Amino acid sequence: MSKGWFLLLGIVIWQIGSWAFAPARPPPSIPEGDGRAFGSSEKYLVEGREKQRQSTIKALDMPWGSRCSGDDREQFISGLNEYYYHRQNQTETYPQTFGKAGADYIATQWSKTDDQRIDRLTQEAYAKGYLKPSDFSGAAAKMVATVIKSERVTGKGCKG
C-alpha cells in the first residue's frame, strides 16, 4: 500500500474518533426575547382561543353514543384535534419567539377554567373508550398524550 492510502486511512480514523468522543451539545435554552410576551396580533389569537374552547366544549358535549361513527365521530375528533393542535403549537412557539415572558404568558392563556374542563372531559372520553391517541396526529397527538398520560381505559365506548 502507498503512503497516500495510510494517510487517508489515518484521516478517516481521526474523523470518526472526533465524532465519537466529541462532547454532547447542550440542550437549547429559551431565548431571552425582547421583553414582550406576545406579538401585535395577539388580540386576534386571544379571540381565536376562546372560539376554539367553545367549539371543543360543543364537541365534548355531544351525546356519548354519537361519538363512535360517521360524521358525528369526525366532528368529535376534529373538534378536539383542532384545539389541541393550536394549544401545543402555541405552547412550543411562544417560548421560542418571546423567551421566558412568552412561555409564562402562553402557559397562563391555556390554563383557563374552560381549558381545565376540556382536559377533564378528554380524559373521561379516553377512559370510557371513546377516543384513542391514534385518533390524533402531529402537535395535537403530543398534547393529547400529555393530557391522558395518567388515565386508564376502563370502558368499552366505541369498541362494542
DSSP file (Angstrom, degrees, kcal/mol; ACC not computed):
  #  RESIDUE AA STRUCTURE BP1 BP2  ACC     N-H-->O    O-->H-N    N-H-->O    O-->H-N    TCO  KAPPA ALPHA  PHI   PSI    X-CA   Y-CA   Z-CA
    1    1 A M              0   0    0      0, 0.0     2,-0.1     0, 0.0     0, 0.0   0.000 360.0 360.0 360.0 148.4    0.0    0.0    0.0
    2    2 A S    >>  -     0   0    0      1,-0.1     4,-1.5     4,-0.0     3,-0.5  -0.422 360.0-111.6 -86.1 163.5    1.2    3.5   -0.7
    3    3 A K  H 3> S+     0   0    0      1,-0.2     4,-2.4     2,-0.2     5,-0.2   0.805 115.4  63.9 -62.5 -29.7    1.7    6.2    1.9
    4    4 A G  H 3> S+     0   0    0      1,-0.2     4,-2.5     2,-0.2    -1,-0.2   0.884 101.4  49.1 -62.2 -40.2   -1.3    8.1    0.5
    5    5 A W  H <> S+     0   0    0     -3,-0.5     4,-2.8     2,-0.2    -1,-0.2   0.898 110.9  49.9 -67.3 -39.9   -3.6    5.3    1.5
    6    6 A F  H  X S+     0   0    0     -4,-1.5     4,-2.4     2,-0.2    -2,-0.2   0.900 111.7  48.9 -64.2 -39.6   -2.2    5.2    5.0
    7    7 A L  H  X S+     0   0    0     -4,-2.4     4,-2.2     2,-0.2    -2,-0.2   0.934 113.0  46.8 -64.3 -46.0   -2.6    9.0    5.3
    8    8 A L  H  X S+     0   0    0     -4,-2.5     4,-2.3     1,-0.2    -2,-0.2   0.913 112.5  49.9 -62.6 -43.5   -6.2    8.8    4.0
    9    9 A L  H  X S+     0   0    0     -4,-2.8     4,-2.4     1,-0.2    -1,-0.2   0.896 110.1  51.4 -61.9 -40.7   -7.0    5.9    6.4
   10   10 A G  H  X S+     0   0    0     -4,-2.4     4,-2.4     2,-0.2    -2,-0.2   0.895 109.3  49.5 -62.6 -41.4   -5.5    7.9    9.3
   11   11 A I  H  X S+     0   0    0     -4,-2.2     4,-2.5     2,-0.2    -2,-0.2   0.916 111.4  49.2 -65.0 -42.9   -7.6   11.0    8.4
   12   12 A V  H  X S+     0   0    0     -4,-2.3     4,-2.5     2,-0.2     5,-0.2   0.926 112.7  47.0 -62.9 -44.9  -10.8    8.8    8.3
   13   13 A I  H  X S+     0   0    0     -4,-2.4     4,-2.4     1,-0.2    -1,-0.2   0.908 112.3  50.4 -64.3 -41.1  -10.0    7.2   11.7
   14   14 A W  H  X S+     0   0    0     -4,-2.4     4,-2.3     2,-0.2    -2,-0.2   0.917 111.2  48.9 -61.8 -43.4   -9.2   10.6   13.2
   15   15 A Q  H  X S+     0   0    0     -4,-2.5     4,-1.9     2,-0.2    -2,-0.2   0.927 112.3  47.1 -63.3 -45.8  -12.6   12.0   11.9
   16   16 A I  H  X S+     0   0    0     -4,-2.5     4,-2.4     1,-0.2    -1,-0.2   0.913 112.7  50.3 -63.0 -42.2  -14.6    9.0   13.2
   17   17 A G  H  X S+     0   0    0     -4,-2.4     4,-2.1     1,-0.2    -1,-0.2   0.889 108.5  51.3 -62.9 -39.9  -12.8    9.3   16.6
   18   18 A S  H  < S+     0   0    0     -4,-2.3     4,-0.4     1,-0.2    -1,-0.2   0.863 112.3  47.0 -68.2 -33.4  -13.5   13.0   16.9
   19   19 A W  H >< S+     0   0    0     -4,-1.9     3,-0.6     1,-0.2    -2,-0.2   0.910 113.3  48.6 -69.5 -41.9  -17.2   12.4   16.2
   20   20 A A  H 3< S+     0   0    0     -4,-2.4    -2,-0.2     1,-0.2    -1,-0.2   0.841 120.2  34.6 -69.2 -34.0  -17.4    9.6   18.6
   21   21 A F  T 3< S+     0   0    0     -4,-2.1    -1,-0.2    -5,-0.2    -2,-0.2   0.268  85.4 122.8-108.7  11.3  -15.7   11.4   21.5
   22   22 A A  S <  S-     0   0    0     -3,-0.6     3,-0.1    -4,-0.4    -3,-0.0  -0.464  71.9-101.1 -70.1 144.0  -17.0   14.9   20.9
   23   23 A P        -     0   0    0      0, 0.0    -1,-0.1     0, 0.0    -2,-0.1  -0.348  42.8-100.1 -65.7 148.1  -18.8   16.4   23.9
   24   24 A A        -     0   0    0      1,-0.1    -3,-0.0    -3,-0.1     0, 0.0  -0.353  38.7-108.1 -66.6 146.0  -22.6   16.4   23.7
   25   25 A R        -     0   0    0      1,-0.1    -1,-0.1    -3,-0.1    -3,-0.0  -0.536  36.3-111.5 -73.2 140.0  -24.2   19.6   22.6
   26   26 A P        -     0   0    0      0, 0.0     3,-0.1     0, 0.0    -1,-0.1  -0.400  40.6 -95.0 -68.9 151.0  -26.1   21.4   25.4
   27   27 A P        -     0   0    0      0, 0.0     2,-0.1     0, 0.0    -3,-0.0  -0.322  50.7 -92.6 -64.0 149.7  -29.9   21.5   25.1
   28   28 A P        -     0   0    0      0, 0.0     2,-0.2     0, 0.0    -3,-0.0  -0.375  43.0-138.1 -64.5 139.3  -31.2   24.7   23.5
   29   29 A S        -     0   0    0     -3,-0.1     3,-0.1     1,-0.1     0, 0.0  -0.579  26.6 -92.5 -94.9 161.4  -32.1   27.3   26.1
   30   30 A I        -     0   0    0     -2,-0.2    70,-0.2     1,-0.1    66,-0.1  -0.581  50.8-114.2 -70.9 128.4  -35.1   29.5   26.0
   31   31 A P        -     0   0    0      0, 0.0    69,-0.6     0, 0.0    -1,-0.1  -0.224  15.3-122.6 -63.6 155.4  -34.1   32.7   24.2
   32   32 A E        -     0   0    0     67,-0.2     3,-0.5     1,-0.1    69,-0.3   0.869  43.0-163.6 -66.0 -37.1  -34.1   35.9   26.2
   33   33 A G        -     0   0    0      1,-0.2    65,-0.1    66,-0.1    -1,-0.1  -0.182  37.5 -77.9  75.1-176.9  -36.6   37.6   23.9
   34   34 A D  S    S-     0   0    0      2,-0.2    -1,-0.2    65,-0.0     3,-0.1   0.172  70.6 -91.9-107.8  17.3  -37.1   41.3   23.8
   35   35 A G  S    S+     0   0    0     -3,-0.5     2,-0.2     1,-0.4    -2,-0.1   0.183  92.5 118.8  95.1 -17.6  -39.2   41.5   26.9
   36   36 A R        -     0   0    0      1,-0.1    -1,-0.4    65,-0.0    66,-0.3  -0.571  51.8-156.9 -81.4 147.4  -42.5   41.2   25.1
   37   37 A A  S    S+     0   0    0     -2,-0.2     2,-0.3     1,-0.2    69,-0.2   0.578  74.3   5.5 -96.6 -12.9  -44.7   38.2   25.9
   38   38 A F  S    S-     0   0    0     59,-0.1    -1,-0.2    67,-0.1     2,-0.1  -0.973  76.5-100.2-162.0 168.8  -46.6   38.2   22.6
   39   39 A G    >   -     0   0    0     -2,-0.3     3,-1.4    -3,-0.1    -2,-0.1  -0.193  45.1 -88.1 -92.7-175.6  -46.8   39.9   19.2
   40   40 A S  T 3  S+     0   0    0      1,-0.3     3,-0.4     2,-0.1    -1,-0.0   0.670 121.2  56.7 -70.0 -18.6  -49.0   42.6   17.7
   41   41 A S  T >> S+     0   0    0      1,-0.2     4,-1.4     2,-0.1     3,-1.0   0.266  70.9 110.8 -96.1  13.0  -51.7   40.2   16.5
   42   42 A E  H <>  +     0   0    0     -3,-1.4     4,-2.7     1,-0.3     5,-0.2   0.827  66.2  66.5 -58.7 -34.2  -52.3   38.7   20.0
   43   43 A K  H 3> S+     0   0    0     -3,-0.4     4,-1.7     1,-0.2    -1,-0.3   0.905 105.1  44.1 -53.2 -43.1  -55.8   40.3   20.3
   44   44 A Y  H <> S+     0   0    0     -3,-1.0     4,-2.3     1,-0.2    -1,-0.2   0.839 111.3  53.0 -73.2 -33.4  -57.0   38.1   17.4
   45   45 A L  H  X S+     0   0    0     -4,-1.4     4,-2.5     2,-0.2    -2,-0.2   0.867 106.7  52.9 -69.8 -35.8  -55.3   35.0   18.9
   46   46 A V  H  X S+     0   0    0     -4,-2.7     4,-1.9     2,-0.2    -2,-0.2   0.934 111.5  46.3 -62.5 -45.9  -57.0   35.6   22.2
   47   47 A E  H  X S+     0   0    0     -4,-1.7     4,-2.1    -5,-0.2    -2,-0.2   0.900 112.0  51.9 -62.7 -40.7  -60.3   35.7   20.4
   48   48 A G  H  X S+     0   0    0     -4,-2.3     4,-2.5     1,-0.2    -2,-0.2   0.895 106.6  52.7 -63.3 -41.2  -59.4   32.6   18.4
   49   49 A R  H  X S+     0   0    0     -4,-2.5     4,-2.3     1,-0.2    -1,-0.2   0.903 109.1  50.2 -61.9 -40.2  -58.5   30.6   21.6
   50   50 A E  H  X S+     0   0    0     -4,-1.9     4,-2.2     2,-0.2    -1,-0.2   0.907 111.1  48.0 -65.6 -41.3  -61.9   31.5   23.0
   51   51 A K  H  X S+     0   0    0     -4,-2.1     4,-2.4     2,-0.2    -2,-0.2   0.891 110.9  51.9 -65.1 -39.2  -63.7   30.3   19.9
   52   52 A Q  H  X S+     0   0    0     -4,-2.5     4,-2.4     2,-0.2    -2,-0.2   0.906 108.7  51.0 -63.6 -41.1  -61.6   27.1   19.9
   53   53 A R  H  X S+     0   0    0     -4,-2.3     4,-2.8     2,-0.2     5,-0.2   0.949 111.6  46.6 -59.8 -48.9  -62.6   26.4   23.5
   54   54 A Q  H  X S+     0   0    0     -4,-2.2     4,-2.0     1,-0.2    -2,-0.2   0.896 113.3  48.9 -63.5 -40.3  -66.3   26.9   22.8
   55   55 A S  H  X S+     0   0    0     -4,-2.4     4,-1.9     2,-0.2    -1,-0.2   0.889 112.9  48.0 -65.1 -39.2  -66.1   24.7   19.7
   56   56 A T  H  X S+     0   0    0     -4,-2.4     4,-2.5     2,-0.2    -2,-0.2   0.897 109.7  51.2 -70.1 -40.5  -64.3   22.0   21.6
   57   57 A I  H  X S+     0   0    0     -4,-2.8     4,-1.2     1,-0.2    -1,-0.2   0.889 108.5  53.4 -62.5 -38.0  -66.7   22.1   24.5
   58   58 A K  H  < S+     0   0    0     -4,-2.0     3,-0.3    -5,-0.2     4,-0.3   0.916 109.6  47.6 -61.9 -42.8  -69.5   21.7   22.0
   59   59 A A  H >< S+     0   0    0     -4,-1.9     3,-1.2     1,-0.2    -2,-0.2   0.898 112.3  49.5 -63.9 -39.8  -67.8   18.6   20.6
   60   60 A L  H 3< S+     0   0    0     -4,-2.5    -1,-0.2     1,-0.2    -2,-0.2   0.669 104.6  59.6 -75.3 -15.9  -67.3   17.2   24.1
   61   61 A D  T 3< S+     0   0    0     -4,-1.2    -1,-0.2    -3,-0.3    -2,-0.2   0.451  79.2 117.7 -88.8  -1.1  -71.0   17.8   24.9
   62   62 A M  S <  S-     0   0    0     -3,-1.2     5,-0.1    -4,-0.3    -3,-0.0  -0.315  82.2 -87.9 -62.2 149.1  -72.1   15.5   22.0
   63   63 A P    >   -     0   0    0      0, 0.0     3,-1.1     0, 0.0     4,-0.4  -0.304  34.9-123.0 -57.9 142.5  -74.1   12.5   23.2
   64   64 A W  G >  S+     0   0    0      1,-0.3     3,-1.5     2,-0.2     4,-0.1   0.889 108.6  56.0 -55.1 -43.8  -71.8    9.6   24.0
   65   65 A G  G >  S+     0   0    0      1,-0.3     3,-0.6     2,-0.1    -1,-0.3   0.722 102.3  55.7 -65.9 -22.2  -73.5    7.3   21.5
   66   66 A S  G <  S+     0   0    0     -3,-1.1     3,-0.4     1,-0.2    -1,-0.3   0.491  88.8  78.5 -88.7  -1.6  -72.9    9.6   18.6
   67   67 A R  G <  S+     0   0    0     -3,-1.5    -1,-0.2    -4,-0.4    -2,-0.1   0.451  81.6  66.7 -85.5   0.2  -69.1    9.8   19.1
   68   68 A C  S <  S+     0   0    0     -3,-0.6     2,-0.3     1,-0.1    -1,-0.2   0.690 100.6  12.7-102.0 -19.4  -68.3    6.4   17.5
   69   69 A S  S  > S+     0   0    0     -3,-0.4     4,-1.3    -4,-0.2     3,-0.5  -0.981  92.4   6.4-154.8 164.4  -69.1    6.6   13.8
   70   70 A G  H  > S-     0   0    0     -2,-0.3     4,-2.0     1,-0.2     3,-0.1  -0.136 109.9 -23.6  66.8-154.7  -69.9    8.7   10.8
   71   71 A D  H  > S+     0   0    0      1,-0.2     4,-2.7     2,-0.2    -1,-0.2   0.835 135.3  57.6 -63.8 -34.7  -70.0   12.4   10.6
   72   72 A D  H  > S+     0   0    0     -3,-0.5     4,-2.5     2,-0.2    -1,-0.2   0.911 106.6  49.0 -64.2 -40.7  -70.5   12.8   14.4
   73   73 A R  H  X S+     0   0    0     -4,-1.3     4,-2.6     2,-0.2     5,-0.3   0.932 112.1  48.8 -61.4 -45.7  -67.3   10.8   15.1
   74   74 A E  H  X S+     0   0    0     -4,-2.0     4,-2.6     1,-0.2    -2,-0.2   0.905 112.3  48.3 -61.4 -42.5  -65.4   13.0   12.6
   75   75 A Q  H  X S+     0   0    0     -4,-2.7     4,-2.2     2,-0.2    -1,-0.2   0.900 111.7  50.6 -65.0 -41.7  -66.8   16.2   14.2
   76   76 A F  H  X S+     0   0    0     -4,-2.5     4,-1.6     2,-0.2    -2,-0.2   0.956 116.4  38.7 -61.3 -53.5  -66.0   14.9   17.7
   77   77 A I  H  X S+     0   0    0     -4,-2.6     4,-3.0     1,-0.2    -2,-0.2   0.900 115.1  53.8 -67.4 -41.2  -62.3   14.1   16.9
   78   78 A S  H  X S+     0   0    0     -4,-2.6     4,-2.5    -5,-0.3     5,-0.2   0.897 105.9  53.4 -61.1 -41.7  -61.9   17.1   14.6
   79   79 A G  H  X S+     0   0    0     -4,-2.2     4,-1.5    -5,-0.2    -1,-0.2   0.907 114.7  40.5 -60.7 -42.7  -63.1   19.5   17.4
   80   80 A L  H  X S+     0   0    0     -4,-1.6     4,-2.8     2,-0.2     5,-0.3   0.907 113.4  54.1 -71.1 -42.5  -60.5   18.0   19.8
   81   81 A N  H  X S+     0   0    0     -4,-3.0     4,-2.3     1,-0.2    -2,-0.2   0.919 108.6  48.6 -59.6 -45.9  -57.7   17.8   17.2
   82   82 A E  H  X S+     0   0    0     -4,-2.5     4,-2.0     2,-0.2     5,-0.2   0.927 113.8  46.3 -61.5 -46.9  -58.0   21.5   16.3
   83   83 A Y  H  X S+     0   0    0     -4,-1.5     4,-2.3    -5,-0.2    -2,-0.2   0.952 115.9  43.4 -61.0 -52.5  -58.0   22.7   19.9
   84   84 A Y  H  X S+     0   0    0     -4,-2.8     4,-2.4     1,-0.2     5,-0.2   0.808 110.2  57.6 -69.6 -28.6  -55.1   20.5   21.0
   85   85 A Y  H  X S+     0   0    0     -4,-2.3     4,-2.7    -5,-0.3    -1,-0.2   0.967 111.3  41.0 -61.8 -52.4  -53.1   21.3   17.8
   86   86 A H  H  X S+     0   0    0     -4,-2.0     4,-2.5     1,-0.2     5,-0.3   0.884 114.7  52.4 -65.6 -38.3  -53.2   25.1   18.5
   87   87 A R  H  X S+     0   0    0     -4,-2.3     4,-2.1    -5,-0.2    -1,-0.2   0.945 114.0  41.9 -63.3 -47.9  -52.6   24.6   22.2
   88   88 A Q  H  X S+     0   0    0     -4,-2.4     4,-1.8     2,-0.2    -2,-0.2   0.927 114.6  51.8 -65.1 -44.5  -49.5   22.5   21.6
   89   89 A N  H  X S+     0   0    0     -4,-2.7     4,-2.6    -5,-0.2     5,-0.2   0.929 113.4  42.9 -59.6 -47.8  -48.2   24.7   18.8
   90   90 A Q  H  X S+     0   0    0     -4,-2.5     4,-2.2     1,-0.2    -1,-0.2   0.865 109.4  58.1 -68.2 -35.4  -48.5   27.9   20.8
   91   91 A T  H  < S+     0   0    0     -4,-2.1    -1,-0.2    -5,-0.3    -2,-0.2   0.844 115.1  37.9 -62.5 -32.6  -47.0   26.2   23.9
   92   92 A E  H  X S+     0   0    0     -4,-1.8     4,-0.9    -3,-0.2    -2,-0.2   0.864 119.7  44.0 -84.1 -39.4  -43.9   25.4   21.8
   93   93 A T  H  X S+     0   0    0     -4,-2.6     4,-2.4    -5,-0.2     5,-0.3   0.828 100.9  63.3 -84.4 -31.7  -43.6   28.6   19.7
   94   94 A Y  H  X S+     0   0    0     -4,-2.2     4,-3.4     1,-0.2     5,-0.4   0.936 106.3  45.5 -61.0 -45.6  -44.2   31.4   22.2
   95   95 A P  H  > S+     0   0    0      0, 0.0     4,-1.5     0, 0.0    -1,-0.2   0.893 113.7  50.8 -63.2 -36.5  -41.1   30.5   24.2
   96   96 A Q  H  < S+     0   0    0     -4,-0.9    -2,-0.2     2,-0.2    -3,-0.1   0.871 121.6  32.8 -66.2 -36.1  -39.1   30.2   21.0
   97   97 A T  H  < S+     0   0    0     -4,-2.4    -3,-0.2     2,-0.1    -1,-0.2   0.870 134.7  21.9 -88.2 -41.3  -40.3   33.6   19.8
   98   98 A F  H >X S-     0   0    0     -4,-3.4     4,-0.7     1,-0.3     3,-0.6   0.349  93.4-140.0-116.3   4.4  -40.7   35.6   23.0
   99   99 A G  H 3X  -     0   0    0     -4,-1.5     4,-2.2    -5,-0.4    -1,-0.3  -0.319  64.3 -20.6  73.1-153.6  -38.5   33.8   25.6
  100  100 A K  H 3> S+     0   0    0    -69,-0.6     4,-2.8     1,-0.2     5,-0.3   0.863 136.7  57.5 -62.0 -38.2  -39.5   33.3   29.2
  101  101 A A  H <> S+     0   0    0     -3,-0.6     4,-2.1   -69,-0.3    -1,-0.2   0.908 109.9  45.2 -59.7 -41.1  -42.0   36.1   29.1
  102  102 A G  H  X S+     0   0    0     -4,-0.7     4,-2.8   -66,-0.3     5,-0.3   0.885 111.6  52.4 -68.5 -39.4  -43.8   34.3   26.2
  103  103 A A  H  X S+     0   0    0     -4,-2.2     4,-1.9    -9,-0.3    -2,-0.2   0.933 113.2  43.6 -62.3 -46.5  -43.6   30.9   27.9
  104  104 A D  H  X S+     0   0    0     -4,-2.8     4,-1.7     2,-0.2    -2,-0.2   0.912 114.8  50.3 -65.0 -42.5  -45.2   32.3   31.1
  105  105 A Y  H  X S+     0   0    0     -4,-2.1     4,-2.2    -5,-0.3    -2,-0.2   0.942 112.5  44.1 -61.8 -50.0  -47.8   34.2   29.2
  106  106 A I  H  X S+     0   0    0     -4,-2.8     4,-1.8     1,-0.2    -1,-0.2   0.842 108.8  57.5 -71.1 -30.9  -49.0   31.3   27.0
  107  107 A A  H  < S+     0   0    0     -4,-1.9    -1,-0.2    -5,-0.3    -2,-0.2   0.907 110.2  45.6 -61.8 -39.6  -49.0   28.9   29.9
  108  108 A T  H >< S+     0   0    0     -4,-1.7     3,-1.6     1,-0.2    -2,-0.2   0.897 108.9  55.7 -67.8 -40.9  -51.4   31.2   31.6
  109  109 A Q  H 3< S+     0   0    0     -4,-2.2     3,-0.4     1,-0.3    -1,-0.2   0.825 110.4  44.7 -62.9 -32.1  -53.5   31.6   28.4
  110  110 A W  T 3< S+     0   0    0     -4,-1.8    -1,-0.3     1,-0.2    -2,-0.2   0.080 100.0  73.1-100.2  23.4  -54.0   27.9   28.2
  111  111 A S    <   +     0   0    0     -3,-1.6    -1,-0.2     4,-0.1    -2,-0.1   0.032  65.6 131.7-122.4  25.6  -54.8   27.4   31.9
  112  112 A K  S  > S-     0   0    0     -3,-0.4     4,-2.0     1,-0.1     5,-0.2  -0.218  74.3-100.9 -72.6 167.7  -58.3   28.9   32.0
  113  113 A T  H  > S+     0   0    0      1,-0.2     4,-2.2     2,-0.2     5,-0.1   0.895 124.4  52.3 -57.0 -42.7  -61.2   27.2   33.6
  114  114 A D  H  > S+     0   0    0      1,-0.2     4,-2.6     2,-0.2    -1,-0.2   0.858 106.5  53.6 -65.2 -34.1  -62.5   26.0   30.2
  115  115 A D  H  > S+     0   0    0      2,-0.2     4,-2.4     1,-0.2    -1,-0.2   0.908 109.4  48.1 -65.6 -40.8  -59.1   24.5   29.4
  116  116 A Q  H  X S+     0   0    0     -4,-2.0     4,-2.3     2,-0.2    -2,-0.2   0.889 112.0  49.9 -65.3 -39.0  -59.2   22.5   32.6
  117  117 A R  H  X S+     0   0    0     -4,-2.2     4,-2.7     2,-0.2     5,-0.2   0.918 109.7  50.9 -64.8 -43.7  -62.7   21.4   31.8
  118  118 A I  H  X S+     0   0    0     -4,-2.6     4,-2.3     1,-0.2    -2,-0.2   0.919 111.1  48.5 -60.9 -44.0  -61.7   20.3   28.3
  119  119 A D  H  X S+     0   0    0     -4,-2.4     4,-2.6     2,-0.2    -1,-0.2   0.929 112.1  48.6 -61.0 -45.0  -58.8   18.3   29.7
  120  120 A R  H  X S+     0   0    0     -4,-2.3     4,-2.1     1,-0.2    -2,-0.2   0.914 113.6  45.9 -63.0 -43.7  -61.0   16.6   32.2
  121  121 A L  H  X S+     0   0    0     -4,-2.7     4,-2.4     2,-0.2    -1,-0.2   0.837 111.8  52.4 -69.6 -32.5  -63.7   15.8   29.6
  122  122 A T  H  X S+     0   0    0     -4,-2.3     4,-2.3    -5,-0.2    -2,-0.2   0.919 109.6  49.1 -66.6 -43.5  -61.0   14.5   27.2
  123  123 A Q  H  X S+     0   0    0     -4,-2.6     4,-2.7     1,-0.2    -2,-0.2   0.907 112.0  49.2 -60.6 -42.2  -59.6   12.3   30.0
  124  124 A E  H  X S+     0   0    0     -4,-2.1     4,-2.1     2,-0.2    -2,-0.2   0.918 110.3  49.7 -64.6 -44.2  -63.1   11.0   30.7
  125  125 A A  H  <>S+     0   0    0     -4,-2.4     5,-3.1     2,-0.2     6,-0.6   0.890 113.5  47.2 -62.7 -39.0  -63.7   10.3   27.0
  126  126 A Y  H ><5S+     0   0    0     -4,-2.3     3,-1.5     4,-0.2    -2,-0.2   0.944 111.4  49.8 -65.7 -48.2  -60.4    8.4   26.8
  127  127 A A  H 3<5S+     0   0    0     -4,-2.7    27,-3.0     1,-0.3    28,-2.3   0.840 110.6  50.4 -61.8 -33.8  -61.1    6.4   29.9
  128  128 A K  T 3<5S-     0   0    0     -4,-2.1    29,-0.6    26,-0.2    -1,-0.3   0.487 120.3-109.4 -84.6  -2.5  -64.5    5.4   28.7
  129  129 A G  T < 5S+     0   0    0     -3,-1.5    29,-2.2    -4,-0.3    -3,-0.2   0.712  82.4 122.7  87.8  21.3  -63.1    4.3   25.3
  130  130 A Y  S   <S+     0   0    0     -5,-3.1     2,-0.3    27,-0.2    -4,-0.2   0.516  76.8  18.9 -95.9  -5.7  -64.4    7.0   23.1
  131  131 A L        -     0   0    0     -6,-0.6    -2,-0.2    -5,-0.2    -1,-0.1  -0.984  61.8-161.5-154.9 160.7  -61.1    8.1   21.8
  132  132 A K    >   -     0   0    0     -2,-0.3     3,-2.3    -3,-0.1     4,-0.3  -0.956  37.3-106.1-140.6 158.2  -57.5    6.9   21.5
  133  133 A P  G >  S+     0   0    0      0, 0.0     3,-1.9     0, 0.0    12,-0.1   0.829 115.5  64.8 -55.6 -33.4  -54.1    8.6   20.9
  134  134 A S  G 3  S+     0   0    0      1,-0.3     7,-0.1     3,-0.0    -3,-0.0   0.597  84.8  74.7 -69.8  -8.4  -54.0    7.3   17.3
  135  135 A D  G <  S+     0   0    0     -3,-2.3    -1,-0.3     6,-0.1     2,-0.3   0.647  96.8  58.8 -71.6 -14.0  -57.1    9.4   16.5
  136  136 A F    <   -     0   0    0     -3,-1.9     2,-0.3    -4,-0.3   -58,-0.0  -0.764  67.4-163.2-118.2 158.7  -54.7   12.4   16.6
  137  137 A S    >>  -     0   0    0     -2,-0.3     3,-1.0   -56,-0.0     4,-0.9  -0.932  48.0 -10.6-137.8 162.7  -51.6   13.4   14.7
  138  138 A G  H 3> S-     0   0    0     -2,-0.3     4,-1.5     1,-0.2     3,-0.2  -0.171 124.8  -3.1  57.6-135.2  -48.7   15.8   14.9
  139  139 A A  H 3> S+     0   0    0      1,-0.2     4,-1.9     2,-0.2    -1,-0.2   0.859 134.2  56.0 -61.4 -38.2  -48.8   18.6   17.5
  140  140 A A  H <> S+     0   0    0     -3,-1.0     4,-2.8     1,-0.2    -1,-0.2   0.903 104.0  54.2 -62.0 -40.6  -52.3   17.5   18.7
  141  141 A A  H  X S+     0   0    0     -4,-0.9     4,-2.4     1,-0.2    -1,-0.2   0.883 106.5  52.5 -62.0 -38.5  -51.1   14.0   19.4
  142  142 A K  H  X S+     0   0    0     -4,-1.5     4,-1.6     2,-0.2    -1,-0.2   0.935 113.1  42.7 -62.2 -46.4  -48.4   15.3   21.6
  143  143 A M  H  X S+     0   0    0     -4,-1.9     4,-2.3     2,-0.2    -2,-0.2   0.908 113.5  51.0 -70.1 -41.6  -50.7   17.4   23.7
  144  144 A V  H  X S+     0   0    0     -4,-2.8     4,-2.4     1,-0.2    -1,-0.2   0.916 108.0  53.9 -61.4 -42.4  -53.4   14.7   23.9
  145  145 A A  H  X S+     0   0    0     -4,-2.4     4,-0.6    -5,-0.2    -1,-0.2   0.883 109.8  47.9 -59.2 -38.4  -50.8   12.2   25.1
  146  146 A T  H >< S+     0   0    0     -4,-1.6     3,-0.5     1,-0.2     4,-0.3   0.912 111.9  49.4 -67.0 -42.9  -49.8   14.6   27.8
  147  147 A V  H 3< S+     0   0    0     -4,-2.3     3,-0.3     1,-0.2    -2,-0.2   0.870 120.0  34.6 -66.1 -38.3  -53.4   15.1   28.9
  148  148 A I  H >< S+     0   0    0     -4,-2.4     3,-2.2     1,-0.2    -1,-0.2   0.377  83.1 109.6 -99.5   4.5  -54.3   11.4   29.1
  149  149 A K  T << S+     0   0    0     -4,-0.6    -1,-0.2    -3,-0.5    -2,-0.1   0.768  83.2  42.9 -57.2 -29.0  -51.0   10.0   30.3
  150  150 A S  T 3  S+     0   0    0     -3,-0.3    -1,-0.3    -4,-0.3     2,-0.2   0.407  97.7  98.7 -96.2   2.2  -52.3    9.2   33.8
  151  151 A E    <   -     0   0    0     -3,-2.2     2,-0.4     2,-0.0   -27,-0.0  -0.600  56.2-153.6 -94.6 151.5  -55.6    7.7   32.6
  152  152 A R        -     0   0    0     -2,-0.2     2,-0.7   -29,-0.1    -2,-0.0  -0.947  25.4-115.7-118.5 142.5  -56.5    4.1   32.0
  153  153 A V        +     0   0    0     -2,-0.4   -25,-0.2     1,-0.2   -26,-0.2  -0.694  45.3 157.8 -77.9 117.9  -59.1    2.8   29.6
  154  154 A T        +     0   0    0    -27,-3.0     2,-0.2    -2,-0.7   -26,-0.2   0.515  52.1  64.0-117.4 -12.8  -61.9    1.3   31.8
  155  155 A G        -     0   0    0    -28,-2.3     3,-0.1   -29,-0.2     4,-0.0  -0.664  70.0-134.9-113.0 168.7  -64.9    1.4   29.4
  156  156 A K    >   +     0   0    0     -2,-0.2     3,-3.8     1,-0.2     4,-0.4   0.692  45.3 154.1 -94.9 -21.7  -65.7   -0.1   26.1
  157  157 A G  G >  S+     0   0    0    -29,-0.6     3,-0.8     1,-0.3   -27,-0.2   0.026  77.1   4.8  37.7-111.1  -67.1    3.1   24.5
  158  158 A C  G 3  S+     0   0    0    -29,-2.2    -1,-0.3     1,-0.2   -28,-0.1   0.384 119.1  78.0 -84.2   3.6  -66.6    2.7   20.7
  159  159 A K  G <         0   0    0     -3,-3.8    -1,-0.2   -30,-0.2    -2,-0.2   0.603 360.0 360.0 -90.0 -11.7  -65.4   -0.9   20.9
  160  160 A G    <         0   0    0     -3,-0.8    -2,-0.2    -4,-0.4    -3,-0.1   0.415 360.0 360.0 171.4 360.0  -68.6   -2.5   21.4
